């Protein structure tokens, strides 16, 4: 209690106290130098060079730090996956869409400083501010603090990583990964193509070391391959 009294009673104005509470509740981090975080939430439309710059430089820094933290996290979590797999998942976790969704769920707009009279995409501003706040945490607390913040607070609370993995890695990719691990050859063979008039029907069978496994039917080769791959994964006990 004495700490809170000293911290919140240290000459900070109400806007600064609100921002501090927000960073603590959303990011699990207690700011030391509040000016970093004031800059992080300030869009260029509301910046004043005499007092505070826009968050663009912090956004640049935060983007690089997020990329590094997520790369390290995936490298440790998936020790047997190759570069292609790790890159594919990382691109999903650090994409503009994902970061904007996180920022929207965090309701960063509550503390954003921008010119409300202009036509501005608020979701874009939130995503940019999220990256800038991560940049501010890095300057204020260091890389290890950012890593803890992202892993223990942000991605744990606001991102379903298992869902991301399911969406990003399809059945065919999973089957190829399994075959590479087990040093087995795999092929997808089209066994029939039927013109249904306004559509086509494809049948595909999976061959593992020339042995027949899953069979799939679909309106495109890709769809049929996905069904065949899923059935094969079920047959070999992977899913």
Buried (B, 14 or more C-beta within 10 A) or exposed (E): EEEEEEEEEEEBEEEBBEBBEBBEEBBBBEBEEBBBBBBBBBBEBBBEEEEBBBBBEBBEBBBEBBBBBBBEBBEEEEEEBEEEBBEBBBEBBBEEEBBBBBBBEBEBBEBBBBEEEEEBEBBEBBBBBBBBBBBBBBBBBEEEBBBBBBBEBBBEEBBEBEEBBEEBBBBBBBBEBBBEEEEEEBEBEEEEEEEEEEEBBBBBBBBBEEEEBBBBBBEEBEBBBBBBBBBBBEEBEEE
